[in-house]
């Protein structure tokens, strides 16, 4: 790849001869704009392995041209923009640099010191205090289902165990999972009704309200097979979302609060220490 890049550089018609380069170190310069140099190592990872010479040449030429154009525009701006505008931009650049450093440092401190464990009692308190924010904008259901071939030899046994669903039945159905076209047996968690319609094509926007009813057992058929569906519970739009469903959001609210508290404490401590060590003082 290094040999290919060297070949490309030879083909770059606008590169100046080596005797005009003002080398300040042992790197190999490939282009110059004023006192700024672009070096061979700056483009070594630019071209992916296997790229043709023609495409590589275009990539390298384009990169060098963009690099040079940007520097020339900056140089033109420094020579032609009014001093007050340049001063204002310099302030913005300095502020942006300070913000980047500050953000990176604070995030490192927070990551090192924050307690990420959230107890159930703490989550419940935040949930209750913000319950109006957790109203559902879609239906949720708890259900289990199996999609089995209508000609399956053990169809009756599967149906019996699916409906009864005691512990040994669950183990039995799990062991047959490879025989099912699709299935979902974890009926203790809330899922979006829209997901049910995606996984079970015979359930659609027109019939899901009729089919997805609490404590409802249904059998549905399509050209692919038989669906056995047991609905355990349903929550409607504008019902309160259960804590277990919104727990990740509640946890994030708590962690964000802790983060803000830590940042305030860091800022307070760093200022206090600077005053104590005579690094910071305010003159009257």
N, C-alpha and C positions, 0 to 999 in steps of 0.2 A: 504493500500500500504506500510506503514511503517513496519507493521508486516511481510509482504512478503519479504521486503528488509533485515530485520533482519534475517529471515529464510535463505535467500540466503547467507548472510554473514557467517552463521554457516557452510554452505556447501562448502565454499571456502577453499579448503584443504591447500592452501599455506599461509593462514593468521597466523601470529604469535600470541602467547598468550598475554593477556592484561598486564601481569606483565612486559613485555619487553618494553611497550610503555612509552615514556617520555612525559607526558602530560604537556602542557603549558597553557591550558585553560580548560573550562568545556565541550568542544566538545568531541564526542566519536570517537576516531581514529579507522580505520579499516585496515590500512596498513601503513608500514613505509619503507622508503629507506633512510638510513643514518639519518640525522636530519630532513628530510622532512616527513610530515604525510599527509595521505589522510583520510578525515573525512566522517562520515556517511552522513552528510548534503550535501556533495559534489556530492553524487550520488542519492539523494532522488528523483530528477526529471528525472533520467536516464531511468527508466522503465515506459512505458505507462500503464495506467489503463487497466486491462483486459488481460495483457500479462501472458502467462502460467508461472508456476514456473520454468519449464525447460528452456524456452526461456529467462526468467529473469535472471536465473543463468548464462547462457552463456553471456548475455549482461554485467552483472556486472563483471564477471570474466575477460572478454575481456578488459573492461575499466580499471580495476585495473592492469592487465598485461601490457597494453600499457602505463599507467601512470608510472609504475615502470621501464619499459624498457627505456623509454625516460630519466628519471632521472639518471639511471645507465649509459646510453650512454653519457650524459652530464658530469657526474662525471668522466667517463673514459677519455673523451676528455680533461677535465681540468688537469688530471694527466699525460696525455701522449702527448698531442700536444705541439709543441715548443712554447716558451713564445712569440716570435714575432708574430706567427699566432694567438694566443689567444688575444694579444693586438690589432691586426688588427680587429678581430671579435668583440671585445668589443667596438671598435670605431664605427663599423657598427651598432651594437645594439643600442648604444647611439644616433647615428645619426637617426636611424629609429624611436626611441622613441621621439626624438625632432621633427622630421617631423610629427609624428602623433599628438602631442600636438599642434604644429604650425598650421597644417591643420584644426584641429577641432576649434581652437580659431579664426582663420581668417574666416572660413566659418560662424561661429556664428556672428561675427562682420558684415560680408557682408550681411547676411540674415536680420540682424536688421536694416541696414542702406540703402540698395540698393532700388532705385526707380524702380519698375517693370512696371510702366505705359509707354507704347510706343505709341507716337502719329503717326497718319497717315503720316504727313509730314516728320517725322524722318525716318519712315519705307521706305517711297518713296525715300528719298535721298540715303539711303543705297542700296536699290534695284537698282536704276539707276546707282550708282557707281560700282555695282558688277553684272551688268546685264548679262555679258558673262558667269557668273557662274550659271545662272538660265536657261540654255537651257534644253529643255525637252529630256529625253531619251525614252519616250513613248508617245502615243497619249492620249489627254484629250478630254472629250466631256461634253457638257451640254445637258441633255435630260430628258424626262419623259417617263414612260411606265406603262402599266397595263397588267396584265395577267388575262384574264377572260375566263370563260367556253364558249365554242362555242355554247352551248345550253341555255345560259342565256337569260331570257325573256326580260330584259332591255338592251340587247347588243347594239341595234341601238341608244338608248338614251345615253348610256355611250360613244359610239364612237363619237356622235355629240358633246357632251360636252367636251370630251377629245381633240378634234381637235380645237374647239373654245377657250376653256380654259380661259374664263373670270372669274372674281372673284366669281360670284355665281356658275359657273361651278366647280370651284375648291372646294368650300364648298360642293357641291353636291357629287363630286367624293370622297372627304375625308369621307363623311358620309357613303359611300358604301364600305369603305375599308375592312370591314369584309367579304364582298362577293368575293373579288378578291383573286386569288391564291397568287399573290404577286404584288406589285406596288411601284413606286417611282415618286413623283410628284414635287419635289423641283428642277425644271429645271434651277435655277439661279446659281447653284454651279458647279464647275468643278470636274469631277470624272475621274478616270483612265479607259481607254477603256477595259483594262483587267478585271476590276471589272464588266463591262457590260456583258462581255462574261461569267463570273461566275454566274451572276444573271439571264441572259437570255440565256438558253442553245442553242437556235436556232441561236444565234450569236456566231461564233467561229473564230478561227485564220484565217481560209480560206476566210470567207466572210465578216469579220468586216470592212475592208477597203471599200468594195462596199456598205455595209449597213449603216455604220456610217458616213454619209455625212451631211454637214451643210444644215440646212433648209429642211431636208428630213423626210417625214412621211411615215412610212411603217407598214404593217400588216404581221405578221409571224405566222404560225401555227405549232403545234407539237401534239403529242398524248395527251398532258395534256390540251391544250386549245389554245386560241388566244392571241397573243401579239400585243398590240397597242403601237407604238413607235414614238415619235416625237423628232428628233435631232435638237437642237437649234443652236449649235455652235461646232466646232471641231478645235483642235490644233494638229498639226502634230509633229512627232519627229524632234528635232532640232529647233522648234519654241521656242520663249521665253515664259517661264512659266509666267502666269499672277501674279501680286502681291498678289491678294487674295488667290491664291493657295499656294504660298511659304511664306505667311506672318508669320506662326509660325517659320520658319527657319530664316527669316529676324529679327524677334523679338529676337530670341535666340542669333544671332550675336551681336545685340545691347546690350543685357543684359550681354553677355560675356565681351564686351568692358568696360562696366560700372564696372563690377566686377574687371577686371584688374586694372582699374583706382583707384578704392577704395582700393585695396590691396596695390598699390604703395603709396597711400596717408597715409594709416595706418602705413606702414613701416617707412615712412618719419616722421610722427608725433610721433611715439613711440620712435624713435631714438632722435628726437629733444627734447622731454620731458625728456628723460633720461639724456641727456647732461645738460639741464637746472637744473635738480634736483641733479646733481652731481652723478648720478648712472652710467654714462658711460663717459669714457675719453680715449683718445688715447695719448700715451706717445711719445715724439719725440725721 
